[in-house]
């Protein structure tokens, strides 16, 4: 077990879209009912937020679209700390949320997506540990993207989000190329799995038959739709 300890103030940024029917997990919606996908995404977010809260680390919900704060507060509660995802594309939005958090005084910030509901929390702890000796940390996703990225305040690299074709299979590799060109010392975490397709969902279900995650909101919800996994 890796503990989170640092002389710097740590923060986790969770990127979340408002779960409007047909507006989240669009690739999955092409294969499954949009209403089902919207409800499933809600379970992803609830499970992630619940696990993150147990880490006792400052935690911000980075919400999108930017005019949906009231809906988010009604959904996830008024006590959460919210940051709007401002920017023209995903890269701009990530850069904005990092800058906002660093300007608030955080020394280490880690950003994760909301489509990795079963990510082991030891990955998050390990990421903060790596930032004690490295400039940045990244977690490659099985689809060619990344599920986590983090920086120290004094080594934050906004350029890492420029010129990337978001949603492509080359996101991780192109990001690593930028790291190499700039000389930023980055540590790479174990690969994990985004849930973007029906195949991804089936893999999530299969690998958690005998894990603690089988008791999660996500898995409990999926139990009601067993036909999907036949």
KOLDRENBA-554601 format. One record per residue (C-alpha): residue number from 1; residue in three letters; x, y, z. Coordinates in Angstrom, 3 decimals, always signed. Example, Ala and Ser with C-alpha at 12.3 -4.5 7.8 and 13.67 -1.06 7.14 Angstrom:
# KOLDRENBA-554601
<drennu i="1" aa="ALA" c1="+12.300" c2="-4.500" c3="+7.800"/>
<drennu i="2" aa="SER" c1="+13.670" c2="-1.060" c3="+7.140"/>
***
This chain:
# KOLDRENBA-554601
<drennu i="1" aa="UNK" c1="+0.000" c2="+0.000" c3="+0.000"/>
<drennu i="2" aa="UNK" c1="+1.377" c2="+3.412" c3="-1.016"/>
<drennu i="3" aa="UNK" c1="+0.542" c2="+6.327" c3="+1.248"/>
<drennu i="4" aa="UNK" c1="+0.156" c2="+9.917" c3="+0.080"/>
<drennu i="5" aa="UNK" c1="+2.690" c2="+12.099" c3="+1.823"/>
<drennu i="6" aa="UNK" c1="+4.364" c2="+15.242" c3="+0.574"/>
<drennu i="7" aa="UNK" c1="+5.615" c2="+18.591" c3="+1.767"/>
<drennu i="8" aa="UNK" c1="+3.502" c2="+20.096" c3="-1.014"/>
<drennu i="9" aa="UNK" c1="-0.267" c2="+20.501" c3="-1.004"/>
<drennu i="10" aa="UNK" c1="-1.874" c2="+17.877" c3="-3.251"/>
<drennu i="11" aa="UNK" c1="-5.028" c2="+18.047" c3="-5.365"/>
<drennu i="12" aa="UNK" c1="-6.980" c2="+15.637" c3="-7.557"/>
<drennu i="13" aa="UNK" c1="-8.898" c2="+17.035" c3="-10.538"/>
<drennu i="14" aa="UNK" c1="-11.761" c2="+14.827" c3="-11.734"/>
<drennu i="15" aa="UNK" c1="-12.981" c2="+15.718" c3="-15.224"/>
<drennu i="16" aa="UNK" c1="-16.744" c2="+15.181" c3="-15.497"/>
<drennu i="17" aa="UNK" c1="-19.384" c2="+15.910" c3="-18.130"/>
<drennu i="18" aa="UNK" c1="-22.963" c2="+16.508" c3="-17.087"/>
<drennu i="19" aa="UNK" c1="-24.756" c2="+13.184" c3="-17.790"/>
<drennu i="20" aa="UNK" c1="-27.320" c2="+14.497" c3="-20.235"/>
<drennu i="21" aa="UNK" c1="-28.810" c2="+11.708" c3="-22.328"/>
<drennu i="22" aa="UNK" c1="-26.930" c2="+11.334" c3="-25.603"/>
<drennu i="23" aa="UNK" c1="-24.136" c2="+13.744" c3="-24.573"/>
<drennu i="24" aa="UNK" c1="-21.807" c2="+11.395" c3="-22.657"/>
<drennu i="25" aa="UNK" c1="-19.840" c2="+8.346" c3="-23.832"/>
<drennu i="26" aa="UNK" c1="-20.970" c2="+8.867" c3="-27.430"/>
<drennu i="27" aa="UNK" c1="-19.036" c2="+5.891" c3="-28.783"/>
<drennu i="28" aa="UNK" c1="-20.766" c2="+3.636" c3="-26.279"/>
<drennu i="29" aa="UNK" c1="-24.114" c2="+5.218" c3="-27.152"/>
<drennu i="30" aa="UNK" c1="-23.671" c2="+4.012" c3="-30.735"/>
<drennu i="31" aa="UNK" c1="-23.834" c2="+0.452" c3="-29.384"/>
<drennu i="32" aa="UNK" c1="-26.201" c2="+0.795" c3="-26.419"/>
<drennu i="33" aa="UNK" c1="-29.294" c2="+2.779" c3="-25.446"/>
<drennu i="34" aa="UNK" c1="-28.474" c2="+6.434" c3="-24.702"/>
<drennu i="35" aa="UNK" c1="-30.525" c2="+6.448" c3="-21.507"/>
<drennu i="36" aa="UNK" c1="-28.705" c2="+3.360" c3="-20.236"/>
<drennu i="37" aa="UNK" c1="-25.323" c2="+4.907" c3="-21.027"/>
<drennu i="38" aa="UNK" c1="-26.225" c2="+8.140" c3="-19.241"/>
<drennu i="39" aa="UNK" c1="-27.241" c2="+6.253" c3="-16.091"/>
<drennu i="40" aa="UNK" c1="-24.126" c2="+4.088" c3="-16.292"/>
<drennu i="41" aa="UNK" c1="-21.917" c2="+7.166" c3="-16.551"/>
<drennu i="42" aa="UNK" c1="-23.528" c2="+8.549" c3="-13.397"/>
<drennu i="43" aa="UNK" c1="-22.469" c2="+5.369" c3="-11.583"/>
<drennu i="44" aa="UNK" c1="-18.912" c2="+5.776" c3="-12.887"/>
<drennu i="45" aa="UNK" c1="-18.709" c2="+9.278" c3="-11.420"/>
<drennu i="46" aa="UNK" c1="-20.285" c2="+8.354" c3="-8.078"/>
<drennu i="47" aa="UNK" c1="-17.906" c2="+5.417" c3="-7.660"/>
<drennu i="48" aa="UNK" c1="-14.845" c2="+7.493" c3="-8.514"/>
<drennu i="49" aa="UNK" c1="-15.840" c2="+10.385" c3="-6.269"/>
<drennu i="50" aa="UNK" c1="-16.508" c2="+8.022" c3="-3.387"/>
<drennu i="51" aa="UNK" c1="-13.108" c2="+6.362" c3="-3.724"/>
<drennu i="52" aa="UNK" c1="-11.254" c2="+9.657" c3="-4.099"/>
<drennu i="53" aa="UNK" c1="-12.894" c2="+11.113" c3="-0.997"/>
<drennu i="54" aa="UNK" c1="-11.455" c2="+8.250" c3="+1.060"/>
<drennu i="55" aa="UNK" c1="-7.920" c2="+9.312" c3="+0.096"/>
<drennu i="56" aa="UNK" c1="-8.232" c2="+12.459" c3="+2.232"/>
<drennu i="57" aa="UNK" c1="-6.735" c2="+14.618" c3="-0.521"/>
<drennu i="58" aa="UNK" c1="-8.140" c2="+17.920" c3="-1.806"/>
<drennu i="59" aa="UNK" c1="-10.470" c2="+17.054" c3="-4.642"/>
<drennu i="60" aa="UNK" c1="-12.099" c2="+19.204" c3="-7.314"/>
<drennu i="61" aa="UNK" c1="-14.826" c2="+18.327" c3="-9.780"/>
<drennu i="62" aa="UNK" c1="-13.946" c2="+19.926" c3="-13.108"/>
<drennu i="63" aa="UNK" c1="-17.341" c2="+20.233" c3="-14.742"/>
<drennu i="64" aa="UNK" c1="-18.523" c2="+20.587" c3="-18.320"/>
<drennu i="65" aa="UNK" c1="-20.324" c2="+22.381" c3="-19.858"/>
<drennu i="66" aa="UNK" c1="-19.378" c2="+25.573" c3="-18.053"/>
<drennu i="67" aa="UNK" c1="-22.987" c2="+26.675" c3="-17.485"/>
<drennu i="68" aa="UNK" c1="-23.974" c2="+23.454" c3="-15.700"/>
<drennu i="69" aa="UNK" c1="-22.741" c2="+24.175" c3="-12.162"/>
<drennu i="70" aa="UNK" c1="-26.237" c2="+24.338" c3="-10.674"/>
<drennu i="71" aa="UNK" c1="-27.116" c2="+20.970" c3="-12.183"/>
<drennu i="72" aa="UNK" c1="-23.879" c2="+19.505" c3="-10.835"/>
<drennu i="73" aa="UNK" c1="-24.516" c2="+20.877" c3="-7.365"/>
<drennu i="74" aa="UNK" c1="-27.975" c2="+19.333" c3="-7.403"/>
<drennu i="75" aa="UNK" c1="-26.515" c2="+16.021" c3="-8.567"/>
<drennu i="76" aa="UNK" c1="-23.263" c2="+15.742" c3="-6.584"/>
<drennu i="77" aa="UNK" c1="-23.903" c2="+18.140" c3="-3.726"/>
<drennu i="78" aa="UNK" c1="-23.171" c2="+21.727" c3="-2.762"/>
<drennu i="79" aa="UNK" c1="-20.198" c2="+20.828" c3="-0.575"/>
<drennu i="80" aa="UNK" c1="-18.049" c2="+19.704" c3="-3.499"/>
<drennu i="81" aa="UNK" c1="-15.368" c2="+22.021" c3="-4.870"/>
<drennu i="82" aa="UNK" c1="-16.124" c2="+22.835" c3="-8.517"/>
<drennu i="83" aa="UNK" c1="-14.030" c2="+24.247" c3="-11.368"/>
<drennu i="84" aa="UNK" c1="-15.524" c2="+24.911" c3="-14.823"/>
<drennu i="85" aa="UNK" c1="-13.722" c2="+23.374" c3="-17.787"/>
<drennu i="86" aa="UNK" c1="-13.054" c2="+26.562" c3="-19.739"/>
<drennu i="87" aa="UNK" c1="-11.491" c2="+26.393" c3="-23.179"/>
<drennu i="88" aa="UNK" c1="-12.042" c2="+25.653" c3="-26.859"/>
<drennu i="89" aa="UNK" c1="-10.967" c2="+22.008" c3="-26.725"/>
<drennu i="90" aa="UNK" c1="-10.049" c2="+19.323" c3="-24.202"/>
<drennu i="91" aa="UNK" c1="-6.438" c2="+20.480" c3="-24.055"/>
<drennu i="92" aa="UNK" c1="-7.416" c2="+24.068" c3="-23.273"/>
<drennu i="93" aa="UNK" c1="-9.829" c2="+22.855" c3="-20.615"/>
<drennu i="94" aa="UNK" c1="-7.220" c2="+20.706" c3="-18.896"/>
<drennu i="95" aa="UNK" c1="-4.710" c2="+23.556" c3="-18.983"/>
<drennu i="96" aa="UNK" c1="-7.257" c2="+25.927" c3="-17.441"/>
<drennu i="97" aa="UNK" c1="-8.057" c2="+23.563" c3="-14.565"/>
<drennu i="98" aa="UNK" c1="-4.382" c2="+22.945" c3="-13.798"/>
<drennu i="99" aa="UNK" c1="-3.620" c2="+26.670" c3="-13.837"/>
<drennu i="100" aa="UNK" c1="-6.616" c2="+27.441" c3="-11.620"/>
<drennu i="101" aa="UNK" c1="-5.551" c2="+24.865" c3="-9.049"/>
<drennu i="102" aa="UNK" c1="-1.892" c2="+25.882" c3="-9.039"/>
<drennu i="103" aa="UNK" c1="-2.943" c2="+29.517" c3="-8.606"/>
<drennu i="104" aa="UNK" c1="-4.902" c2="+28.445" c3="-5.529"/>
<drennu i="105" aa="UNK" c1="-1.673" c2="+27.246" c3="-3.935"/>
<drennu i="106" aa="UNK" c1="-1.515" c2="+23.550" c3="-4.725"/>
<drennu i="107" aa="UNK" c1="+1.971" c2="+22.176" c3="-5.306"/>
<drennu i="108" aa="UNK" c1="+1.034" c2="+18.877" c3="-6.973"/>
<drennu i="109" aa="UNK" c1="-2.041" c2="+18.276" c3="-9.131"/>
<drennu i="110" aa="UNK" c1="-3.230" c2="+15.088" c3="-10.776"/>
<drennu i="111" aa="UNK" c1="-6.033" c2="+15.036" c3="-13.332"/>
<drennu i="112" aa="UNK" c1="-8.064" c2="+11.910" c3="-14.098"/>
<drennu i="113" aa="UNK" c1="-10.958" c2="+11.129" c3="-16.384"/>
<drennu i="114" aa="UNK" c1="-14.398" c2="+9.935" c3="-15.314"/>
<drennu i="115" aa="UNK" c1="-14.533" c2="+6.817" c3="-17.500"/>
<drennu i="116" aa="UNK" c1="-12.121" c2="+4.720" c3="-15.407"/>
<drennu i="117" aa="UNK" c1="-14.451" c2="+3.678" c3="-12.560"/>
<drennu i="118" aa="UNK" c1="-12.391" c2="+0.712" c3="-11.391"/>
<drennu i="119" aa="UNK" c1="-8.981" c2="+2.386" c3="-11.345"/>
<drennu i="120" aa="UNK" c1="-7.088" c2="+1.166" c3="-8.254"/>
<drennu i="121" aa="UNK" c1="-6.584" c2="+4.029" c3="-5.821"/>
<drennu i="122" aa="UNK" c1="-3.011" c2="+2.817" c3="-5.333"/>
<drennu i="123" aa="UNK" c1="-2.365" c2="+4.229" c3="-8.827"/>
<drennu i="124" aa="UNK" c1="-3.333" c2="+7.684" c3="-7.551"/>
<drennu i="125" aa="UNK" c1="-1.168" c2="+7.291" c3="-4.461"/>
<drennu i="126" aa="UNK" c1="+1.725" c2="+6.119" c3="-6.596"/>
<drennu i="127" aa="UNK" c1="+1.289" c2="+9.105" c3="-8.934"/>
<drennu i="128" aa="UNK" c1="+1.670" c2="+11.553" c3="-6.043"/>
<drennu i="129" aa="UNK" c1="+4.689" c2="+9.602" c3="-4.819"/>
<drennu i="130" aa="UNK" c1="+6.303" c2="+9.873" c3="-8.261"/>
<drennu i="131" aa="UNK" c1="+5.774" c2="+13.648" c3="-8.267"/>
<drennu i="132" aa="UNK" c1="+8.054" c2="+13.909" c3="-5.255"/>
<drennu i="133" aa="UNK" c1="+11.016" c2="+13.010" c3="-7.506"/>
<drennu i="134" aa="UNK" c1="+9.770" c2="+13.786" c3="-11.029"/>
<drennu i="135" aa="UNK" c1="+8.363" c2="+16.755" c3="-12.934"/>
<drennu i="136" aa="UNK" c1="+5.288" c2="+14.955" c3="-14.241"/>
<drennu i="137" aa="UNK" c1="+3.423" c2="+11.643" c3="-14.222"/>
<drennu i="138" aa="UNK" c1="+1.181" c2="+10.009" c3="-16.811"/>
<drennu i="139" aa="UNK" c1="-1.007" c2="+6.898" c3="-16.965"/>
<drennu i="140" aa="UNK" c1="-1.417" c2="+5.361" c3="-20.442"/>
<drennu i="141" aa="UNK" c1="-4.834" c2="+4.029" c3="-21.380"/>
<drennu i="142" aa="UNK" c1="-5.426" c2="+0.864" c3="-23.369"/>
<drennu i="143" aa="UNK" c1="-6.998" c2="+2.840" c3="-26.236"/>
<drennu i="144" aa="UNK" c1="-3.904" c2="+4.935" c3="-26.960"/>
<drennu i="145" aa="UNK" c1="-4.873" c2="+7.886" c3="-24.781"/>
<drennu i="146" aa="UNK" c1="-4.124" c2="+8.499" c3="-21.124"/>
<drennu i="147" aa="UNK" c1="-6.313" c2="+8.198" c3="-18.050"/>
<drennu i="148" aa="UNK" c1="-4.173" c2="+10.354" c3="-15.735"/>
<drennu i="149" aa="UNK" c1="-1.716" c2="+13.204" c3="-16.010"/>
<drennu i="150" aa="UNK" c1="-0.093" c2="+15.180" c3="-13.219"/>
<drennu i="151" aa="UNK" c1="+2.427" c2="+17.930" c3="-12.614"/>
<drennu i="152" aa="UNK" c1="+4.305" c2="+19.811" c3="-9.970"/>
<drennu i="153" aa="UNK" c1="+3.482" c2="+23.505" c3="-9.934"/>
<drennu i="154" aa="UNK" c1="+7.007" c2="+24.553" c3="-10.833"/>
<drennu i="155" aa="UNK" c1="+7.234" c2="+22.092" c3="-13.740"/>
<drennu i="156" aa="UNK" c1="+3.765" c2="+22.505" c3="-15.250"/>
<drennu i="157" aa="UNK" c1="+3.996" c2="+22.325" c3="-19.040"/>
<drennu i="158" aa="UNK" c1="+0.982" c2="+23.914" c3="-20.814"/>
<drennu i="159" aa="UNK" c1="+2.486" c2="+22.953" c3="-24.184"/>
<drennu i="160" aa="UNK" c1="+1.718" c2="+19.323" c3="-23.409"/>
<drennu i="161" aa="UNK" c1="-1.886" c2="+19.978" c3="-24.437"/>
<drennu i="162" aa="UNK" c1="-1.125" c2="+21.676" c3="-27.778"/>
<drennu i="163" aa="UNK" c1="-1.324" c2="+20.028" c3="-31.188"/>
<drennu i="164" aa="UNK" c1="-2.969" c2="+16.855" c3="-29.904"/>
<drennu i="165" aa="UNK" c1="-5.754" c2="+15.147" c3="-31.861"/>
<drennu i="166" aa="UNK" c1="-7.988" c2="+14.324" c3="-28.910"/>
<drennu i="167" aa="UNK" c1="-9.811" c2="+11.022" c3="-29.068"/>
<drennu i="168" aa="UNK" c1="-7.250" c2="+9.478" c3="-31.420"/>
<drennu i="169" aa="UNK" c1="-5.088" c2="+6.411" c3="-30.778"/>
<drennu i="170" aa="UNK" c1="-1.951" c2="+8.575" c3="-30.842"/>
<drennu i="171" aa="UNK" c1="-2.733" c2="+10.856" c3="-27.876"/>
<drennu i="172" aa="UNK" c1="-0.412" c2="+9.137" c3="-25.410"/>
<drennu i="173" aa="UNK" c1="+2.486" c2="+8.723" c3="-27.853"/>
<drennu i="174" aa="UNK" c1="+2.267" c2="+12.312" c3="-29.094"/>
<drennu i="175" aa="UNK" c1="+2.154" c2="+13.540" c3="-25.495"/>
<drennu i="176" aa="UNK" c1="+5.248" c2="+11.510" c3="-24.638"/>
<drennu i="177" aa="UNK" c1="+7.006" c2="+12.975" c3="-27.678"/>
<drennu i="178" aa="UNK" c1="+6.395" c2="+16.465" c3="-26.295"/>
<drennu i="179" aa="UNK" c1="+7.734" c2="+15.418" c3="-22.898"/>
<drennu i="180" aa="UNK" c1="+10.913" c2="+14.112" c3="-24.537"/>
<drennu i="181" aa="UNK" c1="+11.442" c2="+17.246" c3="-26.635"/>
<drennu i="182" aa="UNK" c1="+11.107" c2="+19.532" c3="-23.623"/>
<drennu i="183" aa="UNK" c1="+13.275" c2="+17.457" c3="-21.304"/>
<drennu i="184" aa="UNK" c1="+10.555" c2="+17.191" c3="-18.678"/>
<drennu i="185" aa="UNK" c1="+11.190" c2="+14.223" c3="-16.375"/>
<drennu i="186" aa="UNK" c1="+8.021" c2="+12.126" c3="-16.509"/>
<drennu i="187" aa="UNK" c1="+7.191" c2="+8.849" c3="-14.756"/>
<drennu i="188" aa="UNK" c1="+4.827" c2="+6.385" c3="-16.442"/>
<drennu i="189" aa="UNK" c1="+2.198" c2="+4.479" c3="-14.459"/>
<drennu i="190" aa="UNK" c1="+0.743" c2="+1.078" c3="-15.264"/>
<drennu i="191" aa="UNK" c1="-1.669" c2="+0.989" c3="-18.189"/>
<drennu i="192" aa="UNK" c1="-5.392" c2="+1.047" c3="-17.368"/>
<drennu i="193" aa="UNK" c1="-8.706" c2="+0.942" c3="-19.216"/>
<drennu i="194" aa="UNK" c1="-11.079" c2="+3.657" c3="-20.408"/>
<drennu i="195" aa="UNK" c1="-14.672" c2="+2.563" c3="-20.970"/>
<drennu i="196" aa="UNK" c1="-15.555" c2="+3.786" c3="-24.465"/>
<drennu i="197" aa="UNK" c1="-17.077" c2="+0.775" c3="-26.222"/>
<drennu i="198" aa="UNK" c1="-19.239" c2="-2.254" c3="-25.496"/>
<drennu i="199" aa="UNK" c1="-16.100" c2="-4.379" c3="-25.614"/>
<drennu i="200" aa="UNK" c1="-14.533" c2="-2.150" c3="-22.927"/>
<drennu i="201" aa="UNK" c1="-17.655" c2="-2.511" c3="-20.805"/>
<drennu i="202" aa="UNK" c1="-17.586" c2="-6.277" c3="-21.114"/>
<drennu i="203" aa="UNK" c1="-13.935" c2="-6.289" c3="-20.055"/>
<drennu i="204" aa="UNK" c1="-14.767" c2="-4.113" c3="-17.037"/>
<drennu i="205" aa="UNK" c1="-17.482" c2="-6.557" c3="-16.030"/>
<drennu i="206" aa="UNK" c1="-15.270" c2="-9.609" c3="-16.537"/>
<drennu i="207" aa="UNK" c1="-12.171" c2="-8.395" c3="-14.674"/>
<drennu i="208" aa="UNK" c1="-14.180" c2="-7.379" c3="-11.618"/>
<drennu i="209" aa="UNK" c1="-16.011" c2="-10.626" c3="-10.936"/>
<drennu i="210" aa="UNK" c1="-13.803" c2="-11.258" c3="-7.904"/>
<drennu i="211" aa="UNK" c1="-12.583" c2="-7.787" c3="-6.912"/>
<drennu i="212" aa="UNK" c1="-13.897" c2="-5.289" c3="-4.367"/>
<drennu i="213" aa="UNK" c1="-15.306" c2="-3.310" c3="-7.278"/>
<drennu i="214" aa="UNK" c1="-17.989" c2="-5.980" c3="-7.719"/>
<drennu i="215" aa="UNK" c1="-19.802" c2="-4.244" c3="-4.836"/>
<drennu i="216" aa="UNK" c1="-19.713" c2="-0.842" c3="-6.579"/>
<drennu i="217" aa="UNK" c1="-22.636" c2="+1.205" c3="-7.894"/>
<drennu i="218" aa="UNK" c1="-21.418" c2="+0.490" c3="-11.410"/>
<drennu i="219" aa="UNK" c1="-21.426" c2="-3.286" c3="-11.039"/>
<drennu i="220" aa="UNK" c1="-24.724" c2="-3.299" c3="-9.150"/>
<drennu i="221" aa="UNK" c1="-26.259" c2="-1.330" c3="-12.006"/>
<drennu i="222" aa="UNK" c1="-24.829" c2="-3.704" c3="-14.622"/>
<drennu i="223" aa="UNK" c1="-26.308" c2="-6.701" c3="-12.800"/>
<drennu i="224" aa="UNK" c1="-29.717" c2="-5.480" c3="-13.914"/>
<drennu i="225" aa="UNK" c1="-28.673" c2="-5.824" c3="-17.567"/>
<drennu i="226" aa="UNK" c1="-27.047" c2="-9.254" c3="-17.731"/>
<drennu i="227" aa="UNK" c1="-28.117" c2="-9.785" c3="-21.332"/>
<drennu i="228" aa="UNK" c1="-25.474" c2="-7.270" c3="-22.425"/>
<drennu i="229" aa="UNK" c1="-22.722" c2="-9.667" c3="-21.403"/>
<drennu i="230" aa="UNK" c1="-23.979" c2="-12.787" c3="-23.152"/>
***
